[in-house]
Amino acid sequence: MPLYMDEHKHVKGVTAKAVAEAHAKDLKVQGKYGVHFRNYWVDEKQEKIFCLVDAPDPQAAARVHKEAHGLLADEVHEVTQG
């Protein structure tokens, strides 16, 4: 299954706690779309969030975010772990 890194830019007032809560919501929904969110990173100073996800396609990962909490990524990149 392809691996994607998504980036959420300019998330005003983002906190690690809020992102942990959003990630937990993603985990509850992900199975419905055949997606597996592996990890996430938060940069509070630059107001960015990054998510690493196994998904059949970028749209499936976006559907999880939309249903779970509504925060859609600004960019999605297919990546290879190495």
Contact map, one row per residue, 1 for C-alpha under 8 A:
1110000000000000000000000000000000000000000000000000011100000000000000000000000000
1111000000000000000000000000000000000000000000000000011110000000000000000000011000
1111100000000000000000000000000000000000000000000001111000000000000000000000011110
0111110000000000000000000000000000000000000000000011111001000000000000000001111000
0011111000000000000000000000000000000000000000000111100000000000000000000001111000
0001111100000000000000000000000000000000000000000111000000000000000000001111100000
0000111110000000000000000000000000000000000000011110000000000000000000001111000000
0000011111100000000000000000000000000000000000011100000000000000000000111110000000
0000001111100000000000000000000000000000000000111000000000000000000000001100000000
0000000111110000000000000000000000000000000001110000000000000000000000000000000000
0000000111111100000000000000000000000000000000111000000000000000000000000000000000
0000000001111100000000000000000000000000000000100000000000000000000000000000000000
0000000000111110000000000000000000000000000100100000000000000000000000000000000000
0000000000111111011000000000000000000000000100110000000000000000000000000000000000
0000000000001111111000000000000000000000010100000000000000000000000000000000000000
0000000000000111111100000000000000000000010100000000000000000000000000000000000000
0000000000000011111110000000000000000000000000000000000000000000000000000000000000
0000000000000111111111000000000000000000000000000000000000000000000000000000000000
0000000000000111111111100000000000000000010000001000000000000000000000000000000000
0000000000000001111111110000000000000000000000000000000000000000000000000000000000
0000000000000000111111111000000000000000000000000000000000000000000000000000000000
0000000000000000011111111100000000000000000000000000000000000000000110000000000000
0000000000000000001111111110000000000001000000000000000000000000000000000000000000
0000000000000000000111111111000000000000000000000000000000000000000000000000000000
0000000000000000000011111111100000000000000000000000000000000000000110000000000000
0000000000000000000001111111110000001000000000000000000000000001100110000000000000
0000000000000000000000111111111000011000000000000000000000000000000000000000000000
0000000000000000000000011111111000000000000000000000000000000000000100000000000000
0000000000000000000000001111111110000000000000000000000000000001001100000000000000
0000000000000000000000000111111111111000000000000000000000001001000000000000000000
0000000000000000000000000011111111110000000000000000000000000000000000000000000000
0000000000000000000000000000111111100000000000000000000000000000000000000000000000
0000000000000000000000000000111111100000000000000000000000011011000000000000000000
0000000000000000000000000000011111110000000000000000001100010000000000000000000000
0000000000000000000000000000011111111000000000000000111100011001000000000000000000
0000000000000000000000000010011001111100000000000000111000000000000000000000000000
0000000000000000000000000110010000111110000000000011110000000000000000000000000000
0000000000000000000000000000000000011111000000000011110000000000000000000000000000
0000000000000000000000000000000000001111100000000011100000000000000000000000000000
0000000000000000000000100000000000000111110000001111000000000000000000000000000000
0000000000000000000000000000000000000011111000001110000000000000000000000000000000
0000000000000011001000000000000000000001111100111100000000000000000000000000000000
0000000000000000000000000000000000000000111111111000000000000000000000000000000000
0000000000001111000000000000000000000000011111110000000000000000000000000000000000
0000000000000000000000000000000000000000001111110000000000000000000000000000000000
0000000001000000000000000000000000000000001111110000000000000000000000000000000000
0000000011111100000000000000000000000000011111111000000000000000000000000000000000
0000001111100100000000000000000000000000011111111100000000000000000000000000000000
0000001110100000001000000000000000000001111000111110000000000000000000000000000000
0000111100000000000000000000000000000001110000011111000000000000000000000000000000
0001111000000000000000000000000000001111100000001111100000000000000000000000000000
0011110000000000000000000000000000001111000000000111110000000000000000000000000000
0011100000000000000000000000000000111110000000000011111000001000000000000000000000
1111000000000000000000000000000000111100000000000001111100000000000000000000000000
1111000000000000000000000000000001110000000000000000111111011000000000000000000000
1100000000000000000000000000000001100000000000000000011111010000000000000000000000
0100000000000000000000000000000000000000000000000000001111111000000000000000000000
0001000000000000000000000000000000000000000000000000001111111100000000000001000000
0000000000000000000000000000000000000000000000000000000011111110000000000000000000
0000000000000000000000000000000011100000000000000000001111111111000000000000000000
0000000000000000000000000000010010100000000000000000101011111111100000000000000000
0000000000000000000000000000000000000000000000000000000001111111110000011000000000
0000000000000000000000000000000010000000000000000000000000111111111000000000000000
0000000000000000000000000100110010100000000000000000000000011111111100000000000000
0000000000000000000000000100000000000000000000000000000000001111111111110000000000
0000000000000000000000000000000000000000000000000000000000000111111111110000000000
0000000000000000000000000000100000000000000000000000000000000011111111000000000000
0000000000000000000001001101100000000000000000000000000000000001111111000000000000
0000000000000000000001001100000000000000000000000000000000000000111111100000000000
0000000000000000000000000000000000000000000000000000000000000000111111110000000000
0000000100000000000000000000000000000000000000000000000000000000110011111000000000
0000000100000000000000000000000000000000000000000000000000000100110001111100000000
0000011110000000000000000000000000000000000000000000000000000100000000111111000000
0000011110000000000000000000000000000000000000000000000000000000000000011111000000
0000011100000000000000000000000000000000000000000000000000000000000000001111100000
0001111000000000000000000000000000000000000000000000000001000000000000001111110000
0001110000000000000000000000000000000000000000000000000000000000000000000011111000
0111100000000000000000000000000000000000000000000000000000000000000000000001111100
0111100000000000000000000000000000000000000000000000000000000000000000000000111110
0010000000000000000000000000000000000000000000000000000000000000000000000000011111
0010000000000000000000000000000000000000000000000000000000000000000000000000001111
0000000000000000000000000000000000000000000000000000000000000000000000000000000111
